[in-house]
Amino acid sequence: MGRSPCCEKAHTNKGAWTREEDERLVAYIQAHGEGCWRSLPKSAGLLRCGKSCRLRWINYLRPDLKRGNFTEKEDELIIKLHSHFGNKWSLIAGRLPGRTDNEIKNYWNTRIKRKLLSRGVDPLTHRPINESAIDDMTTSLGAVLEEEITSGFGCKNLKNPDGEKCQELNLELRICPPYQHPPHSMDGRGRNIPCFYCILGLKNSKDCSCGSDSDDFLAMKNGALDY
């Protein structure tokens, strides 16, 4: 069940408040305090809704309300607070004595937004408009790139019209013996070049390509290791 209405709408006045109604509301609150807004209209002799009385008092009749235009100092304070709190007008109004949240909201939408735009500042992010545009473009490009990576680096659009999955690269690394010279190969001086296994001292292994009949182990006789 929802909350019951604060008053009977059929028997209340609507529209602009009269001077007599304002005086009755001010006199009652000065004498008895705000109290319960649901019962205040009847006690004050007003044919008004409790919510209407509360808004009339807070936004127009409070004695501590500031009258007149906002000052330049208030403008800069509102801009600074908005950069921290965003559109939380009640928090902003709490730091501007005498100003209401509704008044500040209306002033922001009608005046301060235009002031920031004339300075080249985005009212939403409080950053230079050009910088905000660059950030938006970077974000859009990042989203496109992420989508391309997710779909296989754009294979469907660029290289593979059929939309088939790109072949994955095999980046597995293997270690193998270095290049071996052909058996009984010689260098430019006519000396035998030993194979890799002879250099390791494995002349008679099955992979040795120098041959077991060679007595020139590690090419020591011809000085193949001198170069």
C-alpha positions in Angstrom: 0.0 0.0 0.0 1.2 3.5 -0.9 1.4 6.4 1.5 -1.9 8.2 2.0 -2.2 11.7 0.6 -1.3 14.5 3.0 -4.6 16.3 2.5 -7.9 16.2 0.7 -7.1 17.6 -2.8 -10.7 18.4 -3.5 -10.9 21.0 -0.7 -7.6 22.8 -1.2 -6.7 25.9 -3.1 -4.4 25.7 -6.1 -2.4 28.1 -8.0 -0.6 31.2 -6.9 -0.4 32.1 -3.2 -2.1 35.2 -2.0 -0.5 37.8 0.3 -3.0 36.9 3.0 -2.0 33.2 2.8 1.7 34.1 3.0 1.1 36.2 6.1 -0.9 33.4 7.8 1.7 30.8 7.1 4.6 33.1 8.3 2.7 34.0 11.5 1.9 30.4 12.4 5.4 29.1 11.9 6.9 32.0 13.8 4.6 31.2 16.7 4.6 27.4 16.7 7.5 26.3 14.5 7.3 24.2 11.4 6.1 21.0 13.1 4.2 18.5 11.0 3.5 19.7 7.5 0.5 17.3 7.1 -1.4 18.9 10.0 0.0 22.5 9.6 -2.5 23.8 7.0 -5.5 23.0 9.1 -3.9 24.4 12.3 -2.9 27.6 10.4 -6.4 28.0 8.8 -5.1 27.5 5.3 -6.9 25.6 2.5 -3.6 24.4 1.1 -1.8 21.0 0.8 0.9 20.3 3.4 3.4 19.9 0.6 2.5 23.2 -0.9 2.9 25.0 2.5 6.4 23.4 3.0 7.6 24.4 -0.5 6.2 27.9 -0.1 8.0 28.4 3.2 11.3 26.8 2.2 11.6 28.5 -1.3 10.0 31.9 -0.7 9.1 32.8 2.9 12.0 31.8 5.1 13.6 34.8 6.7 17.1 33.6 6.0 16.6 33.4 2.2 18.8 35.6 0.0 17.0 37.9 -2.4 18.3 39.2 -5.7 20.7 38.0 -8.2 23.6 35.5 -7.7 27.0 37.1 -7.2 30.1 36.2 -9.2 31.5 34.5 -6.1 28.4 32.4 -5.8 28.6 31.5 -9.5 32.2 30.2 -9.2 31.3 28.3 -6.0 28.4 26.6 -7.7 30.6 25.6 -10.6 33.2 24.2 -8.2 30.6 22.3 -6.2 28.9 20.9 -9.3 32.3 19.5 -10.5 32.4 17.5 -7.3 28.7 16.6 -6.6 27.1 16.8 -10.1 23.4 17.5 -10.0 23.0 16.9 -6.3 21.4 20.3 -5.7 20.6 19.7 -2.0 24.3 19.2 -1.2 25.2 22.3 -3.2 22.5 24.4 -1.5 23.8 23.3 1.9 27.0 25.1 1.1 25.3 28.3 -0.1 23.5 29.8 2.9 20.3 31.5 1.9 19.9 29.7 -1.5 17.5 26.8 -2.1 18.2 23.7 -4.1 15.4 24.5 -6.6 16.7 28.0 -7.1 20.3 26.8 -7.7 19.0 24.2 -10.2 17.1 26.7 -12.2 20.0 29.1 -12.2 22.4 26.4 -13.4 20.1 25.5 -16.3 19.4 29.0 -17.4 22.6 30.9 -16.7 25.7 29.0 -15.6 25.5 26.4 -18.4 25.7 29.2 -21.0 28.6 30.8 -19.1 30.6 27.6 -19.2 29.9 27.0 -22.9 31.1 30.5 -23.7 34.4 29.7 -21.9 34.7 26.5 -24.0 34.0 24.3 -21.0 31.7 21.2 -21.1 29.1 21.8 -18.3 28.8 18.0 -17.8 32.5 17.1 -17.4 33.9 20.5 -16.5 36.7 20.0 -19.0 37.6 21.8 -22.2 35.2 21.0 -25.0 37.9 20.1 -27.5 39.5 17.7 -24.9 36.2 16.1 -24.2 35.6 15.6 -27.9 39.1 13.9 -28.2 38.2 11.7 -25.3 34.9 10.7 -26.8 36.6 9.9 -30.1 39.3 7.9 -28.3 36.6 6.0 -26.4 34.8 5.2 -29.7 38.0 4.1 -31.4 38.8 1.9 -28.4 35.4 0.3 -28.5 35.8 -0.4 -32.3 39.2 -1.9 -31.8 38.0 -4.1 -29.0 35.2 -5.3 -31.2 37.6 -6.1 -34.0 39.9 -8.0 -31.7 37.1 -10.0 -30.3 35.9 -10.9 -33.8 39.3 -12.1 -34.9 41.1 -8.8 -35.9 38.4 -8.0 -38.5 39.0 -11.1 -40.6 35.4 -11.0 -41.7 35.5 -7.5 -43.0 39.1 -7.2 -44.3 40.7 -10.5 -45.3 38.1 -13.2 -45.0 34.8 -12.2 -46.5 33.3 -15.6 -45.6 33.7 -14.8 -42.0 35.8 -17.9 -41.3 38.0 -17.9 -38.2 41.5 -16.8 -38.9 44.2 -19.4 -38.5 46.0 -18.9 -35.2 49.7 -18.3 -35.2 51.9 -21.0 -33.6 54.3 -19.2 -31.4 55.8 -22.3 -29.8 59.6 -22.1 -29.6 61.9 -25.0 -30.2 65.6 -25.4 -29.5 67.5 -27.5 -32.1 71.2 -28.0 -33.0 72.8 -25.3 -35.2 73.4 -25.7 -38.8 75.9 -28.5 -39.6 78.3 -28.5 -42.5 78.1 -31.4 -44.9 80.4 -34.4 -44.1 84.1 -33.8 -44.8 83.5 -30.2 -45.8 86.6 -27.9 -45.8 87.2 -24.3 -45.2 89.0 -21.9 -47.5 92.4 -23.2 -46.3 91.7 -26.8 -47.1 91.1 -27.8 -43.5 88.4 -30.2 -42.4 85.5 -28.6 -40.5 84.3 -30.8 -37.6 80.6 -31.3 -37.1 78.6 -30.0 -34.1 78.8 -33.3 -32.2 82.6 -33.6 -32.6 82.9 -30.2 -31.1 80.9 -31.4 -28.1 83.2 -34.4 -27.8 80.6 -36.9 -29.2 82.5 -38.0 -32.2 81.3 -41.6 -32.2 77.6 -40.7 -31.6 75.0 -41.8 -34.1 74.4 -38.2 -35.2 78.1 -37.5 -35.9 78.6 -36.7 -39.6 82.4 -36.7 -39.7 82.6 -40.5 -39.8 84.3 -42.9 -37.4 87.3 -43.5 -39.8 88.6 -40.0 -39.3 91.5 -39.8 -36.9 91.4 -36.0 -37.0 89.2 -35.7 -33.9 88.0 -32.2 -33.4 90.2 -31.3 -36.4 93.1 -30.8 -34.0 95.7 -31.9 -36.6 94.6 -29.5 -39.2 94.0 -26.7 -36.7 90.4 -26.3 -37.7 89.6 -24.8 -34.3 92.2 -22.0 -34.7 89.8 -19.8 -36.6 
